[in-house]
């Protein structure tokens, strides 16, 4: 590794990091939030005893889990325009990733909700709370505590999955590295550097996860 | 002042409650006894609107509630007039003792935080748990949890409290502290309906005893007459078997 490469890596580090802050992290945060909401609704649909609803969400989970994310991305970004729906790169990636988080996390959320004794909801009713109030004030907070470790796993996975958005022309970390390398031909070092950025982001999340788990543990 | 009228409930073809009616005066402590599967818990759960009855009414004062369907505003008012204590406590795991008592006041009754907490602390003091206000349920013993649950049921100052086997999930050692709290409430004149297996409690605290079997009330009487002069053969048998385990044991003929 000569001096030129060192200088280049130092310069590109800022660019890659910025791509992470500006694109990958917002994509992760927004799609994870939307995905969690979907997961929660899907979990409720599974718990509710409405056969048609249950069947519909099963089909959704089945399709999302059993097709590759990159194929889904291609369908949305390259395929939908042919039927008149054009979405930009970021929104395409956001949509696909939200649906993916929703499908994968729905089982986690369902199991977590079911781990809270249903009798606590009855106690809520006796206190005059409605179903939704009981969910918000009593059931979901406890379910999230149980779901926290697996959900942390999912968000870390999602950070890395955002690199797939490279394939639909979203200029995130990997695409930025690729563009610089295309000019300098230092593919090895730039892709290593891109990996390093993911490593840093995910390490920070890992530390946050263990801190948050300890904080949650104190509140019970 | 409180009346349950023709409460009927069936699960499929299985009739669990056959038009059960019960009148309770203010200050009454009614113990409902009966073997498992007699419908006593279902009766209480229908009265507490945790199970929908197929038909039946609850009359409190001059207001009548349809136990098949209580709607919107009526339901909130009904909930504030009726308290419920569960066999397994069912405290909110994410709330402290104080948080458990005040949640309904804050969220459902829209009371201010300070006001709700003042009531909450007063009630925790009443059940002897002032020093446990900030403890989460997992840090409390079963008896303490059930006392918090009683304080929670008292929060809206209800006119009647339903207890579903309040001591059945407790260590024998801890039943006393819970029964004492219930007895104190009885002494204050709180109206209560208690489904229980505690014969001593029914004998000493209850003013009225109801014996149920097969979804019907077999016999009801004031507590003294119920135990001393049971009218029905089935009641006599139940009291005998529930109270005299030792006498029923086989004597092996070896002497003392």
HADDOCK unambig.tbl for C-alpha pairs under 7 A between the chains (distance, minus, plus):
assign (segid A and resid 119 and name CA) (segid B and resid 90 and name CA) 5.94 0.50 0.50
assign (segid A and resid 120 and name CA) (segid B and resid 90 and name CA) 5.11 0.50 0.50
assign (segid A and resid 120 and name CA) (segid B and resid 91 and name CA) 6.52 0.50 0.50
assign (segid A and resid 120 and name CA) (segid B and resid 92 and name CA) 6.14 0.50 0.50
assign (segid A and resid 122 and name CA) (segid B and resid 50 and name CA) 6.89 0.50 0.50
assign (segid A and resid 123 and name CA) (segid B and resid 90 and name CA) 6.37 0.50 0.50
assign (segid A and resid 126 and name CA) (segid B and resid 79 and name CA) 5.88 0.50 0.50
assign (segid A and resid 126 and name CA) (segid B and resid 83 and name CA) 6.82 0.50 0.50
assign (segid A and resid 126 and name CA) (segid B and resid 84 and name CA) 6.46 0.50 0.50
assign (segid A and resid 127 and name CA) (segid B and resid 79 and name CA) 6.53 0.50 0.50
assign (segid A and resid 127 and name CA) (segid B and resid 104 and name CA) 4.65 0.50 0.50
assign (segid A and resid 128 and name CA) (segid B and resid 76 and name CA) 5.41 0.50 0.50
assign (segid A and resid 128 and name CA) (segid B and resid 79 and name CA) 5.36 0.50 0.50
assign (segid A and resid 128 and name CA) (segid B and resid 80 and name CA) 6.93 0.50 0.50
assign (segid A and resid 128 and name CA) (segid B and resid 104 and name CA) 6.21 0.50 0.50
assign (segid A and resid 128 and name CA) (segid B and resid 108 and name CA) 5.40 0.50 0.50
assign (segid A and resid 129 and name CA) (segid B and resid 104 and name CA) 6.62 0.50 0.50
assign (segid A and resid 129 and name CA) (segid B and resid 108 and name CA) 5.33 0.50 0.50
assign (segid A and resid 138 and name CA) (segid B and resid 92 and name CA) 6.28 0.50 0.50
assign (segid A and resid 138 and name CA) (segid B and resid 94 and name CA) 6.61 0.50 0.50
assign (segid A and resid 141 and name CA) (segid B and resid 94 and name CA) 6.98 0.50 0.50
assign (segid A and resid 142 and name CA) (segid B and resid 94 and name CA) 6.16 0.50 0.50
assign (segid A and resid 220 and name CA) (segid B and resid 93 and name CA) 6.97 0.50 0.50
assign (segid A and resid 220 and name CA) (segid B and resid 94 and name CA) 6.19 0.50 0.50
assign (segid A and resid 220 and name CA) (segid B and resid 136 and name CA) 5.56 0.50 0.50
assign (segid A and resid 220 and name CA) (segid B and resid 138 and name CA) 6.78 0.50 0.50
